[in-house]
């Protein structure tokens, strides 16, 4: 396929993300969402450049100068809640140098707050809502190929009328039915060799989209739909082969919300890996109520090394408030099954959920230790825009700040004093959870390699923020707020 070469059509920006855990451990991974957008655009014959400033850390001005040299007709950026302010800065700087370009933003936060973003005086012209591949191609076809300034025919966007200046919204775009129809992510547009120690972490894949569950703290089903859509096992393993043979990456992370929802498909993926005799290691996630011992054994034989469970609480009452739909007994059984197969287990937990008290938080910490997974991560309840809990707390006047830079899952952003807790208590319980789990002598003897890692996490996540008045984003958001 011959791409246009006279001018750059689209530049995609991944903004710098000040993430304490990530920066201390070197967990910088290629922007999978942008690579999907790029491959779809390239497939439609548009020229594309990805600038991963989370890797490069050039800053607003240098990235803007880079864009000015390339003169892209469309400049697009992705944003989560904690990076939205940073993302808008990139666009504000670039707009001054590229007044005739179209400025686009997408991601979880823009999807749920399009009008707020578009009301900003400078920068953003278009917000892409939800799934972005078909929308970005349609947008480029209208704006670049047809020179159409009125974007009202492009489904799935909110935009400033470029002629009148008022804000408009178009009907939602239907979700992509056949995920096999999407080209594989444009990994050739990012410098894999530059991700350094994170290279073995860079084999991220998405094999399905959509979540049939309605957990109160999560917006996944609202972005990607409540219907589970999946790629065929053959298509999935084609991408694994590309990672293995073209990019020399054998450590793969399936980033699906519920990889094992369709057990037959998960089994067939494992079988396909075995049939092609691929030497890979992969990580996947599962709900604790979807565990099948025979399936776990099959996946382990195909290369699965680690299984992630979102347990979230050690109090059944709080699990019910979260609308998680699981029991503590199911969590215990799931962890035991995975460990019996020989898998490493990672569990996650949320502290400070509305309705929770100190006893509930203690139960969560104790339960996380009782489960005895290999790794455990903890976060403070953070009501991201679009989630059911956000709307509930907003209506009750319990959200303390809309300074999105503070939505790091390591700092409380609720008016806890009005619901029987205090911010200091919740912060203390977060630090206590990490300390109690990772400082156990038996744990340290078994996981000696974790000692330095734990020190870095505590230093970057809890000590330095107090000294500098700054904080970073925790592991939990990386898993729950992807786009």
C-alpha positions in Angstrom: 0.0 0.0 0.0 1.4 3.4 -1.0 1.0 6.1 1.7 0.9 9.8 1.1 4.3 11.4 1.4 3.8 15.0 0.4 2.5 16.2 3.9 2.0 14.5 7.2 -1.7 13.7 7.6 -2.0 12.7 11.2 0.2 13.1 14.3 -0.8 11.1 17.4 0.6 12.1 20.8 0.9 10.1 23.9 1.4 12.7 26.7 3.9 12.4 29.5 2.3 10.6 32.5 3.8 11.4 35.9 3.3 8.0 37.4 5.3 7.3 40.6 5.2 3.5 40.4 5.9 3.4 36.7 8.8 5.8 36.8 10.5 4.1 39.7 10.3 0.7 38.1 10.8 1.6 34.5 7.3 0.4 33.4 6.9 2.6 30.3 5.1 0.7 27.6 4.2 1.6 24.0 0.8 3.3 23.6 -1.3 0.4 22.3 -4.4 2.6 21.8 -2.5 5.0 19.5 -0.9 2.1 17.6 -4.4 0.7 16.8 -5.5 4.2 15.6 -2.4 4.5 13.5 -2.8 1.1 11.8 -6.4 1.9 10.8 -5.4 5.2 9.4 -2.5 3.7 7.5 -4.8 1.1 6.2 -6.9 3.9 4.8 -3.8 5.4 3.1 -3.1 8.2 5.5 0.4 9.0 6.7 0.8 8.8 10.5 3.4 9.6 13.1 3.2 8.6 16.7 5.1 10.7 19.3 5.3 8.9 22.6 6.3 11.7 24.9 5.8 9.4 27.9 8.9 7.8 26.6 10.7 10.8 25.1 9.8 13.3 27.8 10.4 16.2 25.5 7.7 18.4 26.9 5.0 20.7 25.4 7.3 23.1 23.5 9.6 20.6 21.8 6.7 18.3 20.8 5.0 21.4 19.4 8.1 22.4 17.4 8.3 18.8 16.1 4.7 19.1 14.9 5.4 22.5 13.3 8.1 20.9 11.1 5.8 18.0 10.0 2.7 20.2 9.5 0.2 17.5 10.2 -3.4 18.3 9.1 -4.8 16.5 12.1 -3.1 16.5 15.5 -4.6 14.1 18.0 -3.8 13.2 21.6 -5.1 10.6 24.1 -5.9 11.3 27.7 -7.0 9.6 30.9 -8.4 11.6 33.9 -5.0 12.1 35.5 -3.3 13.2 32.2 -6.1 15.4 30.8 -4.5 18.7 32.1 -1.2 17.7 30.6 -2.8 16.7 27.3 -4.5 20.0 26.9 -1.2 21.8 27.5 0.3 20.0 24.5 -2.5 21.0 22.3 -2.5 24.6 23.5 1.2 25.0 22.7 0.8 23.3 19.3 -2.2 25.3 18.3 -0.2 28.5 18.3 2.2 27.0 15.7 -0.4 25.1 13.7 -3.5 27.3 13.6 -4.8 25.6 10.5 -4.6 22.0 11.8 -7.5 20.1 13.3 -6.9 19.3 17.0 -8.5 16.1 18.3 -8.6 14.4 21.7 -9.8 10.9 22.7 -9.6 8.5 25.6 -11.7 7.7 28.7 -11.8 11.2 30.2 -12.7 13.1 27.0 -15.4 10.5 26.2 -17.3 11.4 29.3 -16.6 15.1 29.5 -16.6 16.4 25.9 -18.4 19.7 26.4 -16.2 20.7 29.3 -13.1 20.1 27.2 -14.4 21.9 24.1 -15.4 25.0 26.1 -11.7 25.6 26.7 -10.8 28.7 24.6 -7.8 27.3 22.8 -6.7 23.9 21.7 -9.3 21.2 21.1 -11.6 21.2 18.0 -12.9 17.6 18.2 -13.5 15.0 20.9 -13.6 11.4 19.8 -16.0 9.4 22.1 -15.4 5.8 22.9 -13.9 3.3 20.3 -11.8 5.4 18.0 -10.5 3.5 15.0 -13.4 3.9 12.6 -14.1 7.4 13.9 -10.6 8.6 13.2 -10.6 7.2 9.7 -13.9 8.8 9.0 -12.7 12.1 10.4 -9.6 12.1 8.3 -11.6 11.2 5.2 -13.9 14.1 5.7 -11.4 16.7 6.8 -8.3 15.8 4.8 -9.7 14.1 1.6 -12.9 16.0 1.2 -12.0 19.3 2.9 -15.3 19.3 4.8 -15.3 21.8 7.6 -18.7 20.8 9.0 -18.0 17.5 10.7 -21.7 16.7 11.5 -21.6 13.6 9.3 -18.9 11.9 11.4 -20.5 9.7 14.0 -19.2 9.4 17.5 -17.8 12.9 18.1 -18.4 16.2 19.8 -16.9 19.2 18.1 -16.7 22.9 17.7 -18.4 24.1 14.6 -15.4 25.5 12.8 -17.6 28.1 11.1 -19.9 29.2 13.9 -17.9 28.2 17.0 -20.7 26.5 18.9 -20.4 23.0 20.3 -22.2 20.1 18.6 -22.5 16.4 19.2 -23.2 13.7 16.6 -24.9 10.3 17.2 -22.9 7.5 18.8 -20.9 5.3 16.4 -21.9 1.7 16.4 -19.3 -0.5 18.0 -17.0 -2.5 15.7 -18.6 -6.0 15.3 -15.8 -7.8 13.7 -12.6 -7.1 15.7 -10.7 -9.4 13.3 -11.3 -6.7 10.6 -9.0 -4.3 12.4 -5.3 -4.3 11.3 -2.8 -5.3 13.9 -1.4 -2.3 15.9 1.2 -0.2 14.1 4.1 -1.2 16.3 6.6 -0.1 13.5 5.7 3.5 14.4 7.2 3.3 17.9 10.9 2.7 18.8 10.8 -0.6 20.7 14.5 -0.6 21.3 14.2 2.6 23.2 11.9 1.2 25.9 15.0 -0.2 27.6 14.2 -2.3 30.7 10.5 -2.2 29.7 11.0 -4.0 26.5 9.8 -7.3 27.9 6.7 -5.5 29.2 5.9 -4.0 25.8 4.0 -7.0 24.4 0.6 -5.7 25.3 -2.4 -7.1 23.4 -6.1 -6.6 23.4 -8.0 -9.8 22.3 -11.5 -8.7 23.3 -13.6 -5.6 24.1 -16.7 -4.9 26.1 -17.6 -6.0 29.6 -21.0 -7.5 30.6 -20.6 -6.5 34.2 -21.5 -3.2 36.0 -19.0 -2.6 38.8 -19.7 0.7 40.4 -16.1 2.0 40.1 -15.4 1.1 36.5 -16.3 2.7 33.2 -15.1 0.0 30.8 -18.6 -1.2 29.8 -19.6 2.4 29.1 -16.7 2.9 26.7 -16.5 -0.4 25.0 -20.0 -1.6 25.5 -21.7 -4.2 27.6 -21.6 -6.8 24.9 -18.5 -9.0 24.8 -16.7 -8.8 21.5 -13.7 -11.0 20.7 -11.1 -11.7 18.2 -10.8 -15.2 16.8 -8.1 -17.5 18.3 -6.3 -17.6 14.9 -6.2 -13.8 14.7 -4.9 -13.5 18.3 -2.1 -15.9 17.7 -1.2 -14.2 14.4 -0.4 -11.1 16.5 1.6 -13.2 19.0 3.7 -14.6 16.2 4.3 -11.0 15.0 5.5 -10.0 18.5 7.7 -13.1 18.8 9.3 -13.2 15.3 9.3 -9.6 14.1 9.8 -7.7 17.4 11.6 -10.5 19.4 9.1 -10.1 22.3 8.1 -13.3 24.1 6.6 -11.8 27.2 3.0 -10.8 26.5 0.2 -9.2 28.5 -3.4 -9.8 27.5 -5.0 -6.5 28.6 -8.6 -7.6 28.2 -11.1 -6.8 31.0 -12.3 -10.4 31.1 -10.0 -12.6 29.1 -11.7 -15.8 30.3 -15.3 -14.7 29.8 -15.6 -17.1 26.8 -13.8 -20.1 28.2 -14.0 -22.1 24.9 -12.2 -19.2 23.1 -9.6 -18.9 25.8 -9.0 -22.7 25.6 -8.7 -22.4 21.8 -6.2 -19.6 22.0 -4.1 -21.9 24.2 -4.5 -24.7 21.8 -3.5 -22.5 18.8 -0.3 -21.4 20.7 0.6 -25.0 21.2 -0.2 -26.0 17.7 2.1 -23.4 16.3 4.8 -24.4 18.9 5.3 -20.8 20.1 7.7 -20.3 23.1 5.9 -17.4 24.8 5.0 -16.3 28.3 1.8 -14.4 28.9 -0.2 -12.7 31.6 -4.0 -12.5 31.6 -6.9 -11.5 33.9 -10.0 -13.2 35.2 -12.9 -12.6 37.5 -12.7 -14.9 40.5 -16.1 -16.4 39.6 -15.0 -17.5 36.2 -12.1 -19.8 37.1 -12.0 -23.3 35.6 -9.1 -25.5 36.9 -8.8 -27.4 33.6 -8.7 -24.2 31.6 -6.0 -22.8 33.9 -4.0 -25.9 33.4 -4.4 -25.6 29.6 -3.3 -21.9 29.6 -0.3 -22.7 31.9 0.8 -25.4 29.4 0.6 -22.9 26.6 2.8 -20.3 28.5 0.6 -18.4 31.0 2.8 -17.3 33.9 0.7 -14.9 35.9 -3.1 -14.4 36.5 -4.6 -11.1 37.6 -7.7 -11.1 39.8 -9.6 -7.9 40.7 -10.8 -8.9 44.2 -11.2 -5.3 45.4 -12.4 -5.9 49.0 -12.1 -8.3 51.9 -15.6 -7.3 53.2 -18.6 -9.0 51.6 -20.7 -6.0 52.5 -18.4 -3.7 50.5 -18.2 -6.1 47.6 -22.0 -5.9 47.5 -21.9 -2.1 47.5 -19.5 -2.1 44.7 -21.9 -4.4 42.7 -18.9 -6.6 42.1 -21.0 -9.8 42.0 -18.5 -12.1 43.7 -18.0 -13.7 47.1 -15.0 -13.9 49.3 -15.1 -17.7 49.1 -14.9 -17.5 45.3 -11.8 -15.3 45.6 -10.2 -17.9 47.9 -11.0 -20.7 45.6 -9.7 -18.8 42.5 -6.4 -18.0 44.1 -5.9 -21.6 45.3 -6.7 -23.0 41.8 -4.2 -20.7 40.1 -1.5 -21.5 42.6 -2.2 -25.2 42.4 -1.6 -25.0 38.6 1.7 -23.2 39.2 0.7 -19.7 38.2 1.8 -16.5 39.9 -1.1 -14.5 41.2 -1.6 -10.7 41.3 -4.6 -9.4 43.2 -6.0 -5.8 43.5 -7.9 -4.1 46.2 -9.7 -0.7 46.7 -9.7 1.1 50.0 -12.0 4.0 51.0 -15.1 3.0 49.1 -18.2 5.0 50.2 -19.9 3.1 53.0 -16.7 1.6 54.2 -15.4 2.0 57.7 -12.0 1.3 59.3 -13.0 -2.2 60.2 -13.8 -3.0 56.5 -10.4 -1.6 55.4 -8.7 -3.8 58.0 -10.7 -6.8 56.7 -9.4 -6.0 53.2 -5.8 -5.8 54.2 -6.1 -9.0 56.3 -7.9 -10.8 53.5 -5.3 -9.8 50.9 -2.6 -11.4 53.1 -4.7 -14.5 53.8 -5.1 -15.1 50.0 -1.3 -15.1 49.9 -0.9 -14.1 46.2 2.6 -13.4 44.8 1.8 -9.7 44.4 -0.9 -7.4 45.6 -1.8 -3.8 44.6 -3.9 -1.4 46.5 -5.5 1.9 45.6 -7.8 4.6 47.1 -11.3 4.7 45.6 -11.1 7.3 42.8 -14.4 8.3 41.1 -13.4 8.7 37.5 -15.9 10.6 35.3 -18.3 8.3 33.6 -18.3 5.7 36.4 -21.6 5.0 38.3 -19.9 5.9 41.6 -18.8 9.3 40.1 -22.4 10.2 39.3 -23.6 9.0 42.7 -21.0 11.0 44.7 -21.4 14.1 42.5 -25.1 14.1 43.1 -24.5 13.8 46.9 -21.9 16.6 46.9 -19.2 14.2 48.2 -16.5 14.9 45.6 -13.9 17.2 47.1 -12.0 18.3 44.0 -12.2 18.3 40.2 -8.4 19.0 39.9 -7.9 16.0 37.7 -4.2 15.9 38.3 -5.0 14.6 41.8 -7.0 11.6 40.5 -4.0 9.3 41.0 -5.6 6.5 43.0 -3.0 7.2 45.7 -4.6 10.3 47.2 -8.2 10.7 48.5 -10.4 13.1 46.5 -13.7 12.6 48.4 -15.1 14.5 51.4 -14.5 11.6 53.7 -15.3 13.5 56.8 -19.0 13.5 55.6 -19.1 9.7 55.4 -17.5 8.7 58.7 -13.8 8.5 57.6 -11.0 11.0 57.2 -8.5 11.5 54.4 -5.6 10.8 56.7 -7.0 7.5 57.8 -7.6 6.3 54.2 -4.0 7.4 53.2 -2.7 5.6 56.3 -4.5 2.4 55.4 -3.1 2.5 51.9 0.4 2.7 53.2 -0.4 0.1 55.9 -1.7 -2.3 53.2 1.5 -2.2 51.2 3.7 -2.4 54.3 1.9 -5.3 55.9 1.7 -7.3 52.7 5.3 -6.8 51.4 7.2 -6.7 54.7 6.3 -10.2 55.9 9.5 -12.2 56.5 8.2 -15.3 54.8 7.2 -13.2 51.8 10.6 -11.5 51.6 12.4 -14.8 51.8 10.5 -16.2 48.9 10.6 -12.9 46.8 14.0 -11.5 47.6 14.0 -9.7 44.2 11.0 -7.6 45.4 12.9 -5.8 48.2 14.3 -3.0 46.1 11.0 -2.8 44.1 9.0 -2.3 47.3 11.5 0.3 48.5 11.1 2.2 45.3 7.3 2.0 45.4 7.1 3.3 48.9 9.7 6.0 48.3 8.1 7.3 45.0 4.4 6.8 46.0 4.3 7.9 49.6 7.5 9.6 50.8 8.5 11.9 47.9 5.0 13.2 47.3 4.8 14.4 50.9 8.2 16.1 50.5 7.4 17.7 47.1 3.6 18.2 47.5 3.2 16.0 44.4 2.0 12.5 43.7 1.8 9.8 41.1 -0.7 7.4 39.7 -0.8 3.8 41.0 -1.0 0.4 39.3 -4.7 0.1 39.6 -5.6 2.9 37.2 -3.3 1.5 34.5 -5.4 -1.6 34.5 -8.8 0.0 34.9 -8.5 3.1 32.8 -7.2 2.1 29.4 -8.5 3.1 26.1 
